[in-house]
C-alpha cells in the first residue's frame, strides 16, 4: 500500500488534536474502516508519527485508539532530556554508553549478558549465546536498527547468513528501518542490504544516513537489544584484560517507546541511502 500524502496529512492533523478511534478516522478521510486502519498501520511503520492502543483487548468491545506520537517532544523527565541530548550530539560509540539507559529500567523488565569477543570479529561472527538469528526471527511486524556502517549485513551465526534471515523477514512482510553510516568506506554494505528488496520484490528495507552512537535493534515494540563493545586499549593497564561485548535487553514498554521516538527523530532527519550512494558513485567515477 502506497501512502497518499493528502490523506496521511489529514490523519496526522486529526490525531494531533486528540486521540481518535479508527472509526472516527474512517469518517474523516471518507474511507472504509479497513482502509483507514491500513493507513494508520502504514503511517506508524513508515514515519512513527502515530501510535495505537487497544482497550478492552480480547473482548467484543475492544477499541483501537490512534494518537499522535510526537517525536519533537521526546523526553518526559530531566534525565531523559540529558540522555536525548547526549544521543543527538554523539557520533561514535565512545560518545555514549548504553548502560546510561539500562540503569533506569525496572529490574524485572531487563536482562544483560557479557561475551568474550577477543578472538572473533563481533561484527560478523555471531555466537549461539547472542543468537541474533533467533532475535530477528521474533519479529512479525517491524525492526528498527541503530547501526554503524552496517557491517552486520555480512555476519553469520554458525552456517546461517544474516542476509538469509533478512530475506525471510521480507517474505513475511516485516518492515526494516535502519539508521547508519553510508559513506565511501562501507557503501557496499548499504548496497547489499538494499539489494534484498529487489530479491524479494518488496521495498521493505529503508536506510537513512546519520552518524549516531547507538548499536541497537528494536523488535516489534517488544524487545530492545543494545550492544556495547569494550576494548582493553581504551583503559588503564589491568582494568580490562580482554575485549568484551555487553548486551543489554529491555522489555519495559515506556522505555521501548522512548527509544523508538529517538529512532524516529533521527530517521526523520537522515539522508536517504540511495541519494548518498548515488553521490558516492559519482565521486568514484572521477577517481578512476
ZAMARZA-44486 format. One line per field, with one value per residue (C-alpha): residue in one letter; x, y, z; residue number from 1. Coordinates in Angstrom, 3 decimals. Each point is the difference from the previous one (the first is absolute). Layout:
! residues N
aa	[a ...]
u	[X ...]
v	[Y ...]
w	[Z ...]
i	[NUM ...]
//
This chain:
! residues 288
aa	[x x x x x x x x x x x x x x x x x x x x x x x x x x x x x x x x x x x x x x x x x x x x x x x x x x x x x x x x x x x x x x x x x x x x x x x x x x x x x x x x x x x x x x x x x x x x x x x x x x x x x x x x x x x x x x x x x x x x x x x x x x x x x x x x x x x x x x x x x x x x x x x x x x x x x x x x x x x x x x x x x x x x x x x x x x x x x x x x x x x x x x x x x x x x x x x x x x x x x x x x x x x x x x x x x x x x x x x x x x x x x x x x x x x x x x x x x x x x x x x x x x x x x x x x x x x x x x x x x x x x x x x x x x x x x x x x x x x x x x x x x x x x x x x x]
u	[0.000 1.378 -0.835 -1.939 1.633 -3.252 -1.774 3.051 -0.004 -3.734 0.495 3.000 -1.690 -3.104 1.795 2.230 -3.108 -0.870 0.065 -2.522 -1.582 0.561 -3.714 0.383 2.976 -1.961 -2.792 2.456 1.867 -3.163 1.423 -1.240 1.161 2.468 1.665 0.255 1.615 2.513 0.893 0.581 2.183 2.018 0.531 1.121 2.469 1.323 0.251 -0.639 -2.256 -2.990 -0.413 -2.935 -1.454 -2.638 -2.318 -1.978 2.150 -1.420 -3.599 -2.821 0.246 3.692 0.813 3.044 1.041 2.507 2.044 2.727 3.485 1.891 3.664 0.766 -1.021 1.884 1.188 -2.391 2.582 3.162 2.285 -1.716 0.655 3.688 0.125 -1.637 2.497 2.932 -1.474 -0.775 3.458 1.898 1.547 2.060 -0.620 2.540 -2.303 -2.729 -0.314 -3.161 0.282 -1.134 -3.419 0.041 0.549 -3.473 -1.933 -2.095 1.984 -2.773 -0.093 3.618 2.891 3.659 2.816 3.701 1.914 3.738 0.631 3.775 0.520 -2.758 -1.303 -3.247 -1.293 -0.194 0.306 -3.170 0.018 -2.800 -0.296 -0.586 -2.395 -0.612 -1.800 -2.504 -0.469 -0.730 -2.384 -2.144 -1.100 -3.463 -0.493 3.023 3.673 1.683 3.807 2.572 3.185 3.529 1.161 -2.424 2.783 -2.396 -1.529 3.053 -0.432 -0.623 -1.239 1.441 -0.909 -2.940 0.567 -1.739 -0.991 -1.961 -1.881 -0.723 -1.386 -2.293 -1.208 -0.769 -1.955 -2.072 -0.530 2.093 1.045 3.668 1.121 3.685 2.013 3.681 3.039 -0.145 3.453 2.818 1.246 -2.743 -2.320 -0.131 -1.702 -2.887 -0.210 -0.076 -2.798 -2.122 0.513 -2.056 -3.056 0.417 0.605 -3.299 -1.796 -1.070 1.236 -0.017 3.587 0.768 3.315 0.691 3.515 0.908 2.905 -1.216 1.459 -2.445 0.124 -3.555 -2.773 -3.674 -2.255 -3.752 -0.330 0.771 3.764 2.915 3.505 2.944 3.618 3.142 3.517 2.768 3.666 3.071 1.946 -2.457 0.609 2.918 2.197 -1.738 -3.454 -1.343 1.866 -1.746 -2.435 -3.609 -3.487 -2.760 -3.588 -2.876 -3.613 -2.961 -3.650 -1.502 -2.648 0.481 3.726 -0.444 -2.345 2.540 2.814 -2.312 -0.687 3.747 0.282 -2.756 1.433 3.356 -1.540 -2.202 3.052 2.276 0.961 -1.374 2.701 -0.814 0.931 3.284 0.865 -0.681 2.362 2.644 -0.134 0.416 3.099 1.438 -0.299 2.153 2.653 0.460]
v	[0.000 3.415 2.878 2.897 3.123 1.962 -2.774 -0.514 3.696 -0.095 -2.922 1.528 3.404 -1.673 -2.049 2.951 1.652 -3.010 -3.833 -1.453 -3.358 -1.665 0.541 3.764 0.025 -2.045 2.569 2.915 -1.285 -1.474 -3.506 -3.306 -1.210 -2.550 2.543 2.500 -2.633 -0.883 3.680 0.297 -3.126 1.241 3.478 -1.606 -2.279 2.580 3.141 -0.809 3.071 -1.917 -2.866 -2.172 -1.440 -2.705 0.302 -2.969 -2.258 -3.484 1.048 0.768 3.615 0.353 3.536 1.099 3.594 1.934 2.835 2.355 -1.225 3.281 -0.543 3.616 -0.363 -3.140 0.397 0.023 0.036 2.008 -3.002 -0.999 3.520 -0.397 -3.397 1.401 2.847 -2.414 -2.271 2.731 1.533 -3.299 -1.358 -3.000 -2.839 1.561 3.014 -1.913 -3.017 -2.167 -0.641 3.598 -1.102 -3.494 1.285 1.564 -3.130 -1.976 -3.055 -2.379 1.382 -0.223 -2.428 0.143 -2.340 0.346 -1.769 -0.485 1.257 0.232 -2.774 0.831 2.919 0.824 1.869 -3.098 -3.011 -0.590 -2.436 -2.379 1.826 3.323 -1.756 2.906 -2.376 -0.909 3.647 1.104 -2.883 1.157 2.964 -0.173 3.643 2.307 0.276 3.343 0.027 2.520 -1.040 1.062 -0.824 -2.939 -2.601 -2.439 -0.633 -2.241 -1.913 -3.706 -1.970 -3.450 -0.819 2.413 3.252 3.047 0.983 -3.249 0.875 3.493 -1.546 -2.185 3.033 1.920 -2.961 0.240 3.746 1.148 3.633 0.815 3.580 0.782 3.031 -0.385 1.382 -0.061 1.199 -0.781 -2.688 -2.528 1.160 -3.581 -1.028 2.364 -1.210 -3.617 0.637 2.050 -2.634 -2.403 2.105 -0.931 -3.659 -0.181 2.436 2.181 3.397 -0.783 0.980 3.695 1.510 3.584 1.381 1.508 -0.158 -1.078 -1.908 -2.884 -3.624 -1.087 -2.185 0.509 -2.953 0.601 2.540 -2.913 -0.438 2.410 -1.428 2.369 -0.997 1.519 -1.089 0.549 -0.181 -0.145 2.672 2.643 -0.792 0.132 -3.130 -2.765 1.627 -2.089 -3.166 -0.844 1.347 -0.595 0.670 0.915 -0.572 1.735 -0.998 2.164 -1.072 2.981 1.502 3.642 -0.138 -1.890 2.755 2.640 -1.691 -0.343 3.733 0.651 -2.252 1.793 3.403 -0.997 -1.886 2.957 2.237 -2.648 0.025 -2.850 -2.584 0.006 3.679 -0.542 -3.027 1.923 2.808 -2.539 -1.665 3.362 0.722 -3.455 0.568 3.110 -1.938 -2.586]
w	[0.000 -1.049 2.313 -1.506 1.461 0.230 1.910 2.210 0.895 0.785 2.388 1.774 0.316 1.450 2.671 0.926 1.458 2.164 -0.170 -2.453 -0.673 -3.365 -0.699 0.514 -2.366 -2.522 -0.011 -0.186 -3.084 -1.554 -0.306 1.382 3.430 -1.411 -2.311 2.861 2.221 -2.719 -0.379 3.743 0.031 -2.974 1.483 3.256 -1.818 -2.465 2.118 3.658 0.215 1.348 2.446 0.977 3.181 0.296 2.972 1.326 -2.180 -0.488 0.570 -2.414 1.087 -0.925 -1.140 -2.001 0.679 -2.111 1.470 -1.139 0.837 0.188 -0.820 0.828 3.636 0.963 3.567 2.929 2.788 0.584 -0.423 -3.265 -1.208 0.842 -1.681 -3.139 -0.155 0.299 -2.690 -2.517 0.377 0.038 -3.184 1.109 2.448 2.357 0.354 1.836 2.284 -0.335 3.728 0.529 -1.276 1.498 3.557 0.056 -1.035 2.480 1.157 -1.057 -3.539 -1.058 -0.326 -1.019 -0.939 -0.763 -2.755 -0.564 -3.562 0.242 -2.564 -2.478 -2.045 1.853 -3.031 -2.200 2.323 2.002 2.929 0.960 3.328 -1.739 -2.402 -2.342 -2.359 2.703 0.962 -3.569 -0.610 2.920 -2.119 -1.520 -0.963 0.138 0.948 0.707 -0.017 1.225 -1.819 -0.854 -3.518 -0.294 0.090 1.691 -3.433 -0.613 3.269 0.510 2.980 -0.496 -3.601 -0.132 -1.878 1.433 -3.549 -0.284 3.186 -1.364 -3.210 2.079 1.944 -3.199 -1.332 3.206 -0.682 2.958 -0.473 0.754 0.624 0.541 1.098 -0.858 -1.746 -3.787 -1.012 -2.434 2.370 0.585 -2.788 -1.262 3.254 -0.695 -3.604 1.133 2.465 -2.416 -2.714 2.119 -0.862 -3.668 0.783 1.874 -2.317 2.938 1.214 3.706 0.834 0.364 1.075 1.039 0.424 3.333 2.418 3.442 2.976 0.514 -1.141 0.655 -1.393 0.869 -0.718 -0.382 2.847 2.355 0.322 -0.128 -0.181 0.475 -0.580 1.502 -1.011 2.547 -1.068 2.316 -1.905 1.189 3.689 2.394 0.072 1.949 0.099 -2.878 -0.927 -3.247 -2.578 1.038 -1.317 2.434 -1.120 1.771 -0.622 0.982 0.156 1.856 -2.290 0.993 -0.705 -3.252 -1.161 1.037 -1.944 -3.015 0.117 0.016 -3.050 -1.913 0.879 -1.482 -2.921 -0.994 -0.485 -1.533 -3.666 -2.150 -0.705 -3.707 -0.262 1.862 -2.139 -3.201 1.083 1.046 -3.416 -1.726 2.078 -0.721 -3.761 0.388 1.917 -2.742]
i	[1 2 3 4 5 6 7 8 9 10 11 12 13 14 15 16 17 18 19 20 21 22 23 24 25 26 27 28 29 30 31 32 33 34 35 36 37 38 39 40 41 42 43 44 45 46 47 48 49 50 51 52 53 54 55 56 57 58 59 60 61 62 63 64 65 66 67 68 69 70 71 72 73 74 75 76 77 78 79 80 81 82 83 84 85 86 87 88 89 90 91 92 93 94 95 96 97 98 99 100 101 102 103 104 105 106 107 108 109 110 111 112 113 114 115 116 117 118 119 120 121 122 123 124 125 126 127 128 129 130 131 132 133 134 135 136 137 138 139 140 141 142 143 144 145 146 147 148 149 150 151 152 153 154 155 156 157 158 159 160 161 162 163 164 165 166 167 168 169 170 171 172 173 174 175 176 177 178 179 180 181 182 183 184 185 186 187 188 189 190 191 192 193 194 195 196 197 198 199 200 201 202 203 204 205 206 207 208 209 210 211 212 213 214 215 216 217 218 219 220 221 222 223 224 225 226 227 228 229 230 231 232 233 234 235 236 237 238 239 240 241 242 243 244 245 246 247 248 249 250 251 252 253 254 255 256 257 258 259 260 261 262 263 264 265 266 267 268 269 270 271 272 273 274 275 276 277 278 279 280 281 282 283 284 285 286 287 288]
//
